[in-house]
Amino acid sequence: MKDLDAEALCRQLAEQIRPHVGPATALVGIYTGGLWLAERLHAELGIAQPLGAIDVSFYRDDYASKGLHASPKKTEIPFDVDGAHVILVDDVLYTGRTTRAALNELFDFGRPARVELAVLVDRGGRELPVAARYCAHTLAVPLAREQNLELQRDQAGHLGLELTQRA
């Protein structure tokens, strides 16, 4: 993972998305890493629609067994979802369950014309038929279940990727 430069991957992702941005394009970042990435992409791409943020805590399929996340965030969709071209942004694509939860929540706000997914890294290990339309890097070998890849942001706002072991 040391060879993955999150800043360079972010720029690469912006260049993939740029040709597809129009007046109806809106970004929605999935807390936390996806929102950090969406903030960066929103500024880089000069998207006119305000940035949205989504917390999928109440929409996860494991909510009943795991309970509520310790510090849920507020979902804010400050644009009209009906007819919009929405790009959901997340840092790392793994099982697809977070994306499914985000889609369910997004559709509670309206019916977009199109929804696409942008991720910094696809780590493999899909459990649902979910694929990113925009992806800066796909790992050649999927990570083991006990490994976690997360986007980190330092105090200066610089992005980095961190590989950790799950407890």
Buried (B, 14 or more C-beta within 10 A) or exposed (E): EEEBBBEEBBBBBBEBBEEBBEEBBBBBBBBBBBBBBBBBBBEBBEBEBEBBBBBBBEBBEEBEEEEEBEEEBEBEBEBEBEEBBBBBBBBBBBBBBBBBBBBBBBEEBBEBEEBBBBBBBBBBBBEEEBEBBBBBBEBEEBBEEEBBBBBBBEEEEEBBBEEEEEE
